[in-house]
Amino acid sequence: MGQIINAVLPVFAIIGVGWLAGYRRVVDETAAATLNRFVFYFALPALLFRLLATAPIAEFSWPLLAAYFAGQLVVWLAAFAAMALIWKRSMAERVLGAVSAGLPNHVFLALPIVIWLLGEAGTLPVLMIVALDSLVIYSMTLVLMEIATHSGPDRHPFRAVFDSYRRSPQLITILLGLGWALADFPLPVAVETATTFLGAAAAPTALFVLGSHLSRARISGDRAMLASLIGLKIVVHPMLVWLIATGLFGLSGNDLWVAVLVATAPVGATSFVLGQHYGLFRDEASTIVTISTALSFFTMSAVILLM
């Protein structure tokens, strides 16, 4: 119980403070958007670069990443099929539904919890999962969304991926951090100090902004569909990761439970951001993020008790 109080409660307490600030209009949408840009362009890249650049990549368990990805792929395909066969949604909405079920909020929820539980030495599985999701799942999603929403000879789905990489400091710093770690260069003290100082603001600011956003969210959409996608994300996904990792690869230890904890994390904001961009599935994605975030307090706490 002490682990939950020390690791999970602070995360959700910061979300609660952000929710209260948004609800009382102390922080309006403009202020929240400014804080979010600070995290996206400065604090988060600093955090990811430092953690990846100093990570012992050679010690990473690649079977663990395979187990996580296998579970994620099953959930993604199940959500996509359900959106098509049960709820008869368009191709683009199927993709957004699948992303809602398969892409967790690992950077702003799972990562700080793991840091508080195990220290920075325990973050390598989270970082590699973030890299996988950013470079593979997100790229695949963009390509499918471009194919689904554009037609004709001027359609260039892979250009959308390139443009996204070019504009995303998160993706750029992931590549830089991985390259630095693989080259085994020592990180200069001044760079490490600056990125540590700046990166420390990423998680609390992002959690505060998330709470502010949740205070303005409205529950909307087919309840059965919403419940199914949320259940796939915070219940089925972690169960599959655990079953595949232990049954197929025989994995155990903290790295295994960290991967399960990441899979238990609530839905990330990617589906909502893409929904806003393409003008589809916005209300449903917002609802899924809101409800899964609230429920993940209990699911993530349960995983920590089992660690």
N, C-alpha and C positions, 0 to 999 in steps of 0.2 A: 504493500500500500504506500510505503514511503516513496518508492520510485514513481508512482503515479502522481503523488503530490509534488514531488521535486521536478519531474520532467514534463508531464502532460498538463498539469493544472496551470503552470505559468503561460504556456502557449495559448490555451483557451481563455485565460484571464485577460491577456492582451487583446485577443479578438473581442472579448466582452467589453473592454474599455473602448475599443474602436466602435463597437456597435452603439454604446451609450453616447459617444461623441457624435456619431452620425444621427442617431435618433433625436438628440437634443439640439441638432443643427449647430453644434460647436464647430464641427468640421463639415463643410458642405461638399458637393460633388466636385467643385473646382479645386478646392484645397486637397481633397483626396486624390484627384487626378495628378496634381503637382507632386504630391508625396510618392505616388505610384511611379511617375517618371524618374524621380530621384533613385528609387530602388532599381528600376529596370535598366537605366543607363549607367549608373555609377556604383551603387552599393552591392548589388547582386553580382555584376561582373568581377568586382574586386574580390568578393568572397569565393566565387567559383574558381577564379584563376589561382588564388593562393592555395586553396585546398587541393586542387588538382596538381598544381606544379610541385607541391611538396609530398604528394601521395606516393606510397610504395607500389607502383603499378605492377611490378614484377611479382608481388605477393598476392595479387588478386585471384580469386577463385572464379575462373571462367565458366565452369559448370553451373555455378550459382546464377550467373547472368543468363545462361541458357534456360535454366529452370524458371526464372522470372519471366523471360520473354515468351516461353512456351505457354505459361499460364495467362499472360497478357494477351497473346494472340488468340487463344481459345475464347476468352471473354470478349475480345473485339469482334470476332466472327459471330459469336452467339448474339451479341447485341445488334450487329448489322443484319443478321438473318431475321431476328425478331422484329426489327423496325420494318423490314420488307414484307414478311409473311403475315404478321399479326396486325400491325398498325398501318400497313400499306402506305408508308411514307416515301417521299421522293428519294432519289439517289443521294442528293446532298444531305438531306435530313438523316438518312441511314448512317452516313459517315459521321455526322455530328453526334448522333446517338451512340455510335460505337466508341467515339473518342470520349464521350461522357462516362462510359462504362470502363474504359481501359486505360485512361491516362490520369495518374494521381497527382495530388498536390505535394510532390516529394520535396521540392526546394524549400517551401515556406512552412510546411508542417512536419514532415518526417525528418528532414535534416536537422532542424534545431532540437527536436526531441532526442535524436540519436546523439548529438553533441553533448547534451546535458546528461544523457545516460552513460555513454561510453567514452566521452571525450573525442577530440578530433581524430584520434587514431582509429576510431570505429566508423568513420564516415566513408571509407573507400567504397563499400558496396552501394551506398546511396549515390555517390558521385558517378560511378560507372553506369548505374541505372538511369540517372539524369542524362548522361551522355548518350546512351542508347536511345532513350525516348526522344531526345532533341534531334539526333542525327538520323534516326530511322523512322520512328512512329510519326513524328511531326512532319517529316518530309513526305512520307507516304500519304498522310492526311491532306497536305496541301495539293499534291498531285491529283488525288481523287476529287477534291473539291473543285479544282480548276476544270477537270474533265466533266464533272457533273453540272457546272454552272456556265460553261462557255462552249460554244459550238462554232464550226466553220473553219476555214483554212487559217485564220489568224490565231487559233488556239495554240498556246505554248505552255502547257502545264509545268514543265520543268523550269521554265523561266521564273515562274512564281516561287519555286523553291530557291533558286539562285538569288532572287531579289530579297527573299526573306532572310537568307543567310547573310547577305550583304548589309541588311539593315538591323540585324539582331546582335546586340552586344553580347547577349548570353551565349549564342552559338559560336561567335568569334572567340570569346574567352575560353569556352570549353575546348576548342581546337588548340588554342595557344597553350592552355594549361596542360593538356594531354601531351602536346609536342614537347613542352619543357620537361615534363616528368620522364618521358621516354628517352629524351636526350641526356637525362641524369645530370642536368646543370644545377648547381646550388643557387638558391634564390638569394639575391643580394639583401643584406639586412635592411637597408633603407626601403626597398620595394616590399619586403615582407612586413615591415612595420606599418607602412602606409596602407597596404591592402588589408592588413588586420584591423587597423583603426576604422577604415571606411567600410569594410565588409561587416563589421560588428553591427552596423545600423540596418543591414538588409532584412534580417528575419523579424525583429520587433516592428520595424516600420511597415513591412509588408503585411504582417498579421493585423496591425492596427487598421491599415487601409482595407483589408478584407472584412474586418468587423464593421467598418463604416459602410462598405458596400452592402453587407448583409442587412443592415438596418433599413435599407431602401428597397430590398428585394420583395417581390410579391409572388406568392404561390400560384402557379398557373400551369395547366397542361393536363393530359390524360393521367389520372392517378395510377392506374395499373401500369402504364408505360414508365412513369417516373419511378415507381416502386421497384419495377424490374431492373431498370438501369442502375439504380442506387444499390440494390441487392447484389447485382453482378460485381459492382465495384468494391464495396466494402466487406462483402461476405464471401462470394464465390472466388474472386481473384486471389485473396490471401490463402484460401483453402487449397486452390489449385497449385499455387507456388509451393506451399508446404508439402503437398502430396508428391509433386514432381521432384522437388529437391531431395526429399528423404527417400522416396520409393525408387526413383530412377537413378539418382546420382549418389545416394547414401550420404548426403550432407548433414552436418550438425553444427552446433556452436553458435556464437554470437552473430556471425555473418549470415547464417540461415535466418535467424530471428529478425535481423535488421531487414533482410529482403522481404520477409513476411509483413513486417511493420510498414514498410513502404507500400506494399500492395494493399494494406488495410487503410491507408491514407485516403481522405475524401477526394472527390472529383476536383481536378485542377480547373483553372479558369480558361484553359485553351478552347474548350467547346463554346463558352460564352463569347470569348474574343472573336473567334471565327464566325460565330453566329451573328455578331454585330457587324462584322466586315461584309458578310454575304447576305445579310438581311433575312436570315432563316434561323428558326429554333432558338431564338433569343430568350423568350420567357421560360421555355422548358429548361434550357441550360442553366439559367439563373436559379431556377427552383431546385434543380438537381445539386448545384453547388451549395446552396443554402442548407438543404436538408441533410445532405451527406456530411457536410462539415459538422453540423450539430450531432449527428449520430456517431461520427468517428471518434468522439471523446470516449464513448463506451467501447467501441471495437478496438481502438488502439490501446486503451487501458487494459483490455482483456489480453491482448498479445503481450504487453509488458509484464503482466502477472505470470505469464507462461514462460518468459525468457529465463 
